[in-house]
């Protein structure tokens, strides 16, 4: 487990690698206990400064009551959980695909098709005779691959049947014949065709919102807009002919999948109150805010971040929106530097505090890894097979190279420690 800290200092954003740590176990209790131990050392009683938490690579993080994020928030109440918008969508669709028995069977069968062809170059050769494109293999976490697989099978259903029929009649391998026969059976099955058409209609909407969520500039307001449009499209599909079937069971299950998607997406994206603060600094709204603005954003912001004084913030914003020179700055980091360089941080104390919060929280990125560039370097180093002690030390040196370049005295201490740590074949110390 790796720990990365992100903070704002003197108008600049910093990320620091806190080190690798081994939890007692891989449960929410074990991981949260280790994280809380390190946070207690780092924060030293200043728990109000921890304003967000984001995770990557563990299934036990998300739970509202028993997940790691909930256990951290129970101790640090201001630490709002920020998750990858696109990853949330992955979870929604993965759960929707297994919500009913027939949906689970359908996706198991879809997976079997590319798996069948991936095991033999001869099978791929025959496939190329019937289709100009290959069939991508689905993934449980990358839903864009599942989308492509369903589209490819739907668009090439008859060529795929012809291909498997040829393999069935020409192959000398019993296993190949058996597998081809099994795939042919459900490709010609009406239930399979119903689910193929059903998910073929759902997937374009999933692909659209998935790509929208991947944008680096996605904001909470855009997310809400995308979710509303997506939910509307799924509800229209639920009431369309694509959910109709002579079998009442299949029809009910198809509607259940649509209902689950709509309910789950609203549930997972409902906790965004703490992100509304971003709207207060939306440059496109400055002109309208100058004349009139809603106090709802201010109320929600101060509820999420109680360290900000509501009355002071409202007073400062009234002055802020009237200052045309401030409106020239496009980004929050530029705005913060302008305030600091012109000694306006006392006049705009609450605004300065809020801007630092917004810069620290990875709210406008599609995933934690994109915001925390340090996280990418951690993953690269974790592919190494060196022992953990050396890995931890080299990781710190690599990831904190900018910090070390600004503090040459630390390099000298490291060199001295290296020279004295144990007996060397060469003498590294010269008096």
C-alpha positions as CSV (number, residue, x, y, z in Angstrom):
1,X,0.0,0.0,0.0
2,X,1.3,3.4,-1.0
3,X,0.4,6.8,0.5
4,X,0.5,10.1,-1.5
5,X,-0.2,13.5,0.0
6,X,-1.4,16.5,-2.1
7,X,-1.4,20.0,-0.7
8,X,-1.1,23.7,-1.7
9,X,1.8,25.8,-0.4
10,X,2.7,29.3,-1.4
11,X,0.4,29.2,-4.4
12,X,1.7,25.9,-5.8
13,X,0.4,22.4,-5.8
14,X,2.6,19.7,-4.3
15,X,2.4,15.9,-4.2
16,X,4.6,14.0,-1.7
17,X,5.1,10.2,-1.6
18,X,4.6,9.1,2.0
19,X,6.1,5.6,1.5
20,X,5.0,2.0,1.1
21,X,3.2,0.3,4.0
22,X,1.9,-3.2,4.7
23,X,-1.5,-3.5,6.3
24,X,-2.3,-6.3,8.7
25,X,-4.7,-7.8,6.1
26,X,-6.5,-6.8,2.9
27,X,-9.8,-6.0,4.6
28,X,-11.3,-2.6,5.1
29,X,-10.4,-2.8,8.8
30,X,-6.8,-3.7,8.1
31,X,-6.2,-1.1,5.4
32,X,-8.0,1.8,7.2
33,X,-6.1,1.0,10.5
34,X,-2.7,1.4,8.7
35,X,-3.8,4.6,6.9
36,X,-5.1,6.1,10.1
37,X,-1.8,5.3,11.9
38,X,0.1,7.2,9.2
39,X,-2.3,10.1,9.1
40,X,-2.0,10.5,12.9
41,X,1.8,10.9,12.5
42,X,1.5,13.3,9.6
43,X,-1.3,15.5,10.7
44,X,-0.3,15.6,14.4
45,X,-3.7,16.7,15.6
46,X,-4.6,19.0,12.7
47,X,-7.3,16.7,11.3
48,X,-9.4,19.5,9.9
49,X,-6.7,19.9,7.2
50,X,-7.6,16.5,5.7
51,X,-10.3,17.5,3.2
52,X,-10.4,14.6,0.7
53,X,-9.5,11.0,0.2
54,X,-9.2,9.0,-3.0
55,X,-8.1,5.5,-3.7
56,X,-7.0,3.3,-6.5
57,X,-6.9,-0.5,-6.9
58,X,-8.9,-2.0,-4.0
59,X,-12.5,-3.3,-3.9
60,X,-12.9,-2.5,-0.2
61,X,-12.7,1.2,-0.5
62,X,-16.2,2.3,-1.6
63,X,-18.7,1.0,1.0
64,X,-20.8,3.8,2.5
65,X,-20.8,2.2,6.0
66,X,-18.0,-0.4,6.2
67,X,-15.6,0.7,3.4
68,X,-12.2,2.2,4.0
69,X,-13.4,5.6,3.0
70,X,-16.2,5.5,5.6
71,X,-13.8,4.5,8.4
72,X,-11.4,7.3,7.5
73,X,-14.3,9.8,7.4
74,X,-15.5,8.7,10.8
75,X,-12.2,10.0,12.2
76,X,-11.7,12.9,9.8
77,X,-15.1,14.3,9.1
78,X,-13.9,16.7,6.4
79,X,-12.2,14.0,4.3
80,X,-14.8,13.7,1.5
81,X,-14.4,10.6,-0.6
82,X,-13.6,11.4,-4.3
83,X,-13.7,8.5,-6.7
84,X,-13.1,8.1,-10.4
85,X,-16.2,9.1,-12.2
86,X,-15.6,6.6,-15.0
87,X,-14.8,3.8,-12.6
88,X,-18.1,4.3,-10.8
89,X,-19.8,3.7,-14.2
90,X,-17.8,0.5,-14.6
91,X,-19.1,-0.7,-11.3
92,X,-22.7,0.2,-12.2
93,X,-22.6,-1.7,-15.5
94,X,-20.7,-4.7,-14.1
95,X,-23.4,-5.0,-11.4
96,X,-26.2,-4.5,-13.9
97,X,-24.8,-7.3,-16.1
98,X,-25.1,-9.7,-13.2
99,X,-28.4,-8.5,-11.6
100,X,-30.4,-11.3,-13.3
101,X,-29.6,-14.9,-14.0
102,X,-30.2,-14.6,-17.8
103,X,-28.0,-11.4,-18.0
104,X,-25.2,-13.3,-16.3
105,X,-25.5,-16.2,-18.7
106,X,-25.5,-13.8,-21.6
107,X,-22.2,-12.2,-20.6
108,X,-20.6,-15.5,-19.8
109,X,-21.5,-16.6,-23.4
110,X,-20.2,-13.4,-24.9
111,X,-16.8,-13.9,-23.1
112,X,-16.6,-17.4,-24.5
113,X,-16.6,-16.2,-28.1
114,X,-13.3,-14.2,-28.1
115,X,-11.8,-16.7,-25.8
116,X,-12.5,-19.5,-28.3
117,X,-10.7,-17.7,-31.1
118,X,-7.8,-16.4,-28.9
119,X,-6.6,-20.0,-28.3
120,X,-5.8,-20.9,-31.9
121,X,-4.2,-19.1,-34.9
122,X,-6.0,-21.6,-37.1
123,X,-9.4,-20.5,-35.8
124,X,-8.4,-16.8,-36.2
125,X,-7.4,-17.6,-39.8
126,X,-10.9,-19.0,-40.6
127,X,-12.5,-16.1,-38.8
128,X,-10.7,-13.6,-41.1
129,X,-12.3,-15.4,-44.1
130,X,-15.7,-14.4,-42.8
131,X,-15.1,-11.2,-40.9
132,X,-12.8,-8.2,-41.6
133,X,-12.4,-7.4,-37.9
134,X,-11.6,-9.4,-34.8
135,X,-13.7,-9.8,-31.7
136,X,-12.2,-7.9,-28.7
137,X,-12.1,-9.7,-25.4
138,X,-14.3,-8.3,-22.7
139,X,-13.0,-7.0,-19.4
140,X,-14.6,-6.8,-16.0
141,X,-13.1,-3.3,-15.4
142,X,-12.8,-1.8,-18.9
143,X,-16.3,-1.5,-20.1
144,X,-15.3,0.1,-23.4
145,X,-14.0,-3.4,-24.3
146,X,-17.3,-5.0,-23.4
147,X,-19.1,-2.4,-25.5
148,X,-16.9,-3.2,-28.5
149,X,-17.4,-7.0,-28.1
150,X,-21.2,-6.7,-28.0
151,X,-21.2,-4.4,-31.0
152,X,-18.9,-6.6,-33.0
153,X,-20.9,-9.8,-32.3
154,X,-24.2,-8.0,-33.0
155,X,-23.0,-6.5,-36.3
156,X,-21.4,-9.8,-37.5
157,X,-23.7,-12.4,-36.1
158,X,-24.3,-14.3,-39.4
159,X,-20.7,-14.2,-40.5
160,X,-19.7,-15.5,-37.1
161,X,-22.3,-18.3,-37.4
162,X,-20.9,-19.2,-40.8
163,X,-17.3,-19.2,-39.4
164,X,-18.2,-21.5,-36.5
165,X,-20.1,-23.8,-38.8
166,X,-17.0,-24.1,-41.0
167,X,-14.8,-24.8,-38.0
168,X,-17.3,-27.4,-36.8
169,X,-17.3,-29.3,-40.1
170,X,-13.5,-29.0,-40.9
171,X,-11.7,-29.4,-37.6
172,X,-10.2,-32.7,-36.5
173,X,-9.9,-31.7,-32.8
174,X,-12.7,-33.0,-30.6
175,X,-12.4,-30.1,-28.2
176,X,-12.6,-27.5,-31.0
177,X,-15.7,-29.2,-32.4
178,X,-17.4,-29.3,-29.0
179,X,-16.7,-25.7,-28.2
180,X,-17.8,-24.5,-31.7
181,X,-21.0,-26.5,-31.4
182,X,-21.7,-24.9,-28.0
183,X,-21.2,-21.4,-29.2
184,X,-23.3,-22.0,-32.3
185,X,-26.1,-23.3,-30.1
186,X,-26.5,-20.0,-28.2
187,X,-25.8,-17.8,-31.2
188,X,-28.9,-19.3,-32.7
189,X,-30.9,-19.1,-29.4
190,X,-33.7,-16.5,-29.2
191,X,-32.9,-15.7,-25.6
192,X,-29.3,-14.8,-26.5
193,X,-30.4,-12.8,-29.5
194,X,-32.8,-10.9,-27.3
195,X,-30.1,-9.9,-24.7
196,X,-27.7,-9.1,-27.5
197,X,-30.1,-6.7,-29.0
198,X,-31.0,-5.3,-25.6
199,X,-27.4,-4.5,-24.5
200,X,-26.6,-3.4,-28.0
201,X,-29.1,-0.6,-27.5
202,X,-27.8,0.2,-24.0
203,X,-24.1,0.3,-24.8
204,X,-24.0,3.3,-27.1
205,X,-25.3,5.4,-24.2
206,X,-22.8,3.8,-21.9
207,X,-20.0,4.6,-24.3
208,X,-21.1,8.2,-24.6
209,X,-21.2,8.8,-20.9
210,X,-18.0,6.8,-20.3
211,X,-16.0,9.0,-22.7
212,X,-17.5,12.1,-21.2
213,X,-16.5,11.0,-17.7
214,X,-12.9,10.3,-19.0
215,X,-12.4,14.0,-19.8
216,X,-9.8,15.7,-17.6
217,X,-11.9,18.8,-17.4
218,X,-15.1,17.1,-16.2
219,X,-16.8,19.0,-13.4
220,X,-19.5,18.1,-11.0
221,X,-22.0,20.2,-13.0
222,X,-21.1,18.4,-16.2
223,X,-21.4,15.1,-14.4
224,X,-24.9,15.9,-13.2
225,X,-25.8,16.9,-16.8
226,X,-24.4,13.7,-18.2
227,X,-26.1,11.5,-15.6
228,X,-29.5,13.1,-16.3
229,X,-29.2,12.6,-20.0
230,X,-28.0,9.0,-19.6
231,X,-30.9,8.2,-17.2
232,X,-33.4,9.7,-19.6
233,X,-32.1,7.6,-22.4
234,X,-32.2,4.4,-20.4
235,X,-35.7,5.0,-19.2
236,X,-36.8,5.6,-22.8
237,X,-35.2,2.3,-23.8
238,X,-36.9,0.6,-20.9
239,X,-40.3,1.6,-22.3
240,X,-39.4,0.8,-25.9
241,X,-39.8,-2.3,-28.1
242,X,-36.3,-3.5,-27.1
243,X,-37.6,-4.6,-23.7
244,X,-40.6,-6.4,-25.2
245,X,-40.5,-10.2,-25.4
246,X,-43.1,-13.0,-25.6
247,X,-41.5,-14.4,-22.4
248,X,-42.7,-12.4,-19.5
249,X,-39.6,-13.4,-17.5
250,X,-37.2,-12.0,-20.1
251,X,-39.2,-8.8,-20.4
252,X,-39.3,-8.3,-16.7
253,X,-35.5,-9.0,-16.4
254,X,-34.7,-6.6,-19.2
255,X,-36.7,-3.8,-17.5
256,X,-35.1,-4.8,-14.2
257,X,-31.6,-4.2,-15.7
258,X,-32.7,-0.7,-16.9
259,X,-34.2,0.1,-13.5
260,X,-31.1,-1.0,-11.7
261,X,-28.8,1.1,-13.9
262,X,-31.0,4.2,-13.3
263,X,-31.3,3.7,-9.6
264,X,-27.6,2.8,-9.1
265,X,-26.2,5.7,-11.1
266,X,-28.2,8.2,-9.1
267,X,-27.1,6.6,-5.8
268,X,-23.4,6.5,-6.7
269,X,-23.3,10.0,-8.0
270,X,-25.6,11.6,-5.4
271,X,-22.9,12.6,-2.9
272,X,-21.5,15.6,-4.7
273,X,-22.5,18.4,-2.3
274,X,-18.9,19.1,-1.4
275,X,-18.1,19.7,-5.0
276,X,-20.6,22.5,-5.6
277,X,-18.0,25.0,-4.4
278,X,-16.5,24.8,-7.9
279,X,-19.4,26.7,-9.4
280,X,-18.5,29.8,-7.3
281,X,-15.4,30.2,-9.4
282,X,-16.8,29.3,-12.7
283,X,-15.6,32.2,-14.9
284,X,-18.6,31.9,-17.2
285,X,-20.9,32.8,-14.3
286,X,-19.1,35.8,-13.0
287,X,-21.1,38.3,-15.0
288,X,-24.4,36.9,-13.9
289,X,-23.2,36.5,-10.3
290,X,-22.2,40.2,-10.2
291,X,-25.9,41.1,-10.3
292,X,-27.5,38.1,-8.6
293,X,-26.4,34.7,-7.4
294,X,-27.9,31.9,-5.5
295,X,-26.9,31.4,-1.9
296,X,-27.5,27.7,-2.2
297,X,-23.9,27.1,-3.4
298,X,-22.5,29.0,-0.4
299,X,-24.7,27.1,2.0
300,X,-23.7,23.7,0.6
301,X,-20.0,24.7,0.5
302,X,-19.9,25.8,4.1
303,X,-21.8,22.6,5.1
304,X,-19.1,20.5,3.4
305,X,-16.2,22.6,4.7
306,X,-17.2,24.0,8.2
307,X,-13.8,25.7,8.6
308,X,-15.1,28.4,6.1
309,X,-17.2,31.2,7.6
310,X,-20.4,31.6,5.6
311,X,-21.0,35.3,6.3
312,X,-17.4,36.3,5.5
313,X,-17.4,34.2,2.3
314,X,-20.6,35.7,1.1
315,X,-19.3,39.2,1.7
316,X,-16.0,38.5,0.0
317,X,-17.7,37.0,-3.0
318,X,-19.8,40.2,-3.5
319,X,-16.6,42.2,-3.8
320,X,-14.8,39.5,-5.8
321,X,-17.5,39.4,-8.6
322,X,-17.2,43.2,-8.9
323,X,-13.5,43.2,-9.5
324,X,-13.0,43.0,-13.3
325,X,-9.2,42.7,-13.0
326,X,-9.7,39.4,-11.1
327,X,-11.9,38.0,-13.9
328,X,-8.9,38.0,-16.3
329,X,-7.5,34.9,-14.7
330,X,-8.7,31.6,-16.2
331,X,-7.5,29.0,-13.7
332,X,-7.7,28.7,-9.9
333,X,-4.0,28.5,-9.6
334,X,-3.5,31.7,-11.5
335,X,-6.2,33.3,-9.4
336,X,-4.5,32.2,-6.2
337,X,-1.1,33.5,-7.3
338,X,-2.7,36.9,-8.1
339,X,-4.3,37.1,-4.7
340,X,-1.0,36.2,-2.9
341,X,1.2,38.4,-5.1
342,X,-1.0,41.4,-4.4
343,X,-1.4,40.7,-0.7
344,X,-5.1,40.2,-1.0
345,X,-5.2,37.0,1.1
346,X,-6.3,39.0,4.1
347,X,-9.0,40.8,2.3
348,X,-10.1,37.6,0.6
349,X,-9.3,35.2,3.5
350,X,-12.2,32.8,3.0
351,X,-11.9,32.9,-0.8
352,X,-8.2,32.0,-0.5
353,X,-9.0,29.2,1.9
354,X,-11.7,27.8,-0.5
355,X,-9.4,28.1,-3.6
356,X,-6.7,26.1,-1.8
357,X,-9.3,23.4,-0.9
358,X,-10.5,23.2,-4.6
359,X,-6.9,23.0,-5.8
360,X,-6.2,20.2,-3.3
361,X,-9.3,18.1,-4.1
362,X,-9.0,16.1,-7.4
363,X,-12.6,17.0,-8.2
364,X,-12.1,17.9,-11.9
365,X,-10.2,14.8,-13.0
366,X,-11.6,11.5,-14.2
367,X,-9.5,9.4,-11.9
368,X,-7.1,9.6,-9.0
369,X,-4.2,8.5,-11.2
370,X,-4.6,11.4,-13.6
371,X,-4.6,13.9,-10.8
372,X,-1.8,12.3,-8.8
373,X,1.1,12.0,-11.2
374,X,3.0,10.5,-8.3
375,X,0.7,7.5,-8.4
376,X,1.8,6.7,-11.9
377,X,5.4,6.6,-10.9
378,X,4.5,4.4,-7.9
379,X,2.9,1.9,-10.2
380,X,6.0,1.8,-12.4
381,X,8.3,1.2,-9.5
382,X,6.1,-1.5,-8.1
383,X,6.8,-3.6,-11.1
384,X,10.3,-4.0,-9.8
385,X,11.3,-7.2,-8.1
386,X,13.8,-5.7,-5.7
387,X,13.4,-6.1,-1.9
388,X,10.8,-3.8,-0.3
389,X,13.3,-1.8,1.9
390,X,15.4,-0.8,-1.1
391,X,12.3,-0.2,-3.2
392,X,10.8,2.1,-0.6
393,X,14.1,4.1,-0.4
394,X,14.6,4.4,-4.2
395,X,10.9,5.3,-4.7
396,X,11.2,8.2,-2.3
397,X,14.4,9.4,-4.1
398,X,12.8,9.1,-7.5
399,X,9.4,10.7,-6.7
400,X,10.7,13.5,-4.6
401,X,13.5,14.5,-6.9
402,X,12.1,18.1,-7.3
403,X,12.0,18.4,-3.5
404,X,15.5,17.1,-3.2
405,X,16.8,19.5,-5.8
406,X,15.6,22.4,-3.7
407,X,17.2,21.0,-0.6
408,X,20.8,20.0,-1.4
409,X,21.6,19.5,2.3
410,X,19.4,16.4,2.3
411,X,21.4,14.9,-0.5
412,X,24.6,15.4,1.6
413,X,23.0,13.6,4.5
414,X,21.9,10.7,2.3
415,X,25.5,10.4,0.9
416,X,26.9,10.5,4.4
417,X,24.5,7.8,5.6
418,X,25.3,5.6,2.7
419,X,29.0,5.9,3.4
420,X,28.6,5.0,7.1
421,X,25.8,2.4,7.0
422,X,28.1,-0.6,6.7
423,X,31.6,-1.8,5.9
424,X,32.5,-0.9,2.3
425,X,35.2,-2.3,0.0
426,X,36.2,1.2,-0.8
427,X,36.7,4.1,1.5
428,X,34.0,6.7,0.9
429,X,34.9,9.1,3.8
430,X,37.9,11.4,3.4
431,X,38.9,13.8,6.1
